[in-house]
Amino acid sequence: MRVLFSPLSILHSHVSRCLATAEALIGQGHQAAFVAGVQGRALIEMAGFHCYPGCDPPFAAVVAAGAPRAYRQMFEQLAPEVKPVRFCFGDHLAAELAAIDAFDPDLLVTDNSLAGPLAAQLRGLRRAEIRNLAGLASHREERAGASAESAPDLAKIFYRLLQQATAGAGALPPAAVIVPGYRFFDKPEAGAKEPFFAGHLGWEGWRRLDDRSWQRDLDPLRPTVFVTLGSSLPFPQVFQGLVAPLVGAGFQVLANGGPLHRELERIASPGSLVVRQQLDVQAAMETASVAIFHGGHGTAMEALLSATPSLLVPFNGDQWGVARRWQQLGLGRILVSPPWQVDGAEVVSKVRLLQREPSFSRRLKALRPAAPARRNGPLQAVAHLEQELLCPMMP
């Protein structure tokens, strides 16, 4: 079986769960390749896969589509140079079609790809979609006593674009949905077709790329707070607004700095604040007593499997729904203050609560038996893809 992957390549979370599935495919004797923009291509090629050139949507476009209105306005103030937003749909579609024609796959697997569904239809190609369900529905969030209007479901926005692009060409055929999580967390929508729950699609490549040097800089006798904000909000004032109050209150902090690592390294010191540009989230979660993250689905699954109580700082897209589900299950807390106005006292208070109150860890450990081992997810996804390829093409 020849499988072409088309992830939203500006975010490593979407790329890495495709890489996990692709590596499992190779292990079962299949072939895999990718189509991705510049930001994801380096990671894909480092993992040993051929990557056909794709398009990266501007970060501003992702924010404009996925963030609540108040956050979009703040983003425009913080980064005015990227205020104009264009998805460049035609460029995306051309790149997808060129990759399909070059690789000649049996199956296209998309993960938040804008043009992939239409490209698959135009080439008469079977398609599967990796998509988490938590937080996809539109909703309103109450934050700091004021209503923050959420943007519509990203999938619905993209689907409307596709409908406009294919006017008169018929509806897009439904794809087989692979959920990179568990049914107790990613609840299916009422009346919707039951998706396939593969479990966490954790990529082992993060473990291979991490030299664990950060472990030498941590004091093993002190509890660690792990802070990772991914690539969804690359503004140093937000990261520092979370880290500085914790360090000032005497916490030991391990920070996954990403593009902000140099700014954080200026205030780093062993035993107090340890910073790395990139590290293995699984290992960091297993080390930490509390984690702080935006609410990315993959990070939430790592925290779940490591039984790490967490403080979530949702900003964009499905992070809102993931955070709400996390709190509903009693696995942690949500930061009330908006990310650009971080309340240091609230951060410190909630981290202390998560460290001292044993009920959070008990609930997490109680859920772990319902979640298979980390490595099962990619193999389960591959088995499902093999089954989908043997099924007749959906009408």
Secondary structure, DSSP 4 states (H G I P E B T S, - for coil): -EEEEEE-TTSHHHHHHHHHHHHHHHHTT-EEEEEE-HHHHHHHHHTT--EEE--PPPHHHHHHHHS-HHHHHHHHHH-GGG-S----HHHHHHHHHHHHHHH--SEEEEES-SSHHHHHHHTT-EEEEE---TT-S--EEEETTEEEEPPPPHHHHHHHHHHHHTTTS-PPPPPEEEESS-TTTSPPPTTSPP-EE------THHHHH---HHHHHS-TTS-EEEEE-TTT---HHHHHHHHHHHHHTT-EEEEE-GGGHHHHHTT-BTTTEEEESS--HHHHHHH-SEEEE---HHHHHHHHHHT--EEE---STTHHHHHHHHHHTTSEEE--S-GGG--HHHHHHHHHHHHH-THHHHHHHHHGGGS--TTHHHHHHHHHHHHHHHSPPP-
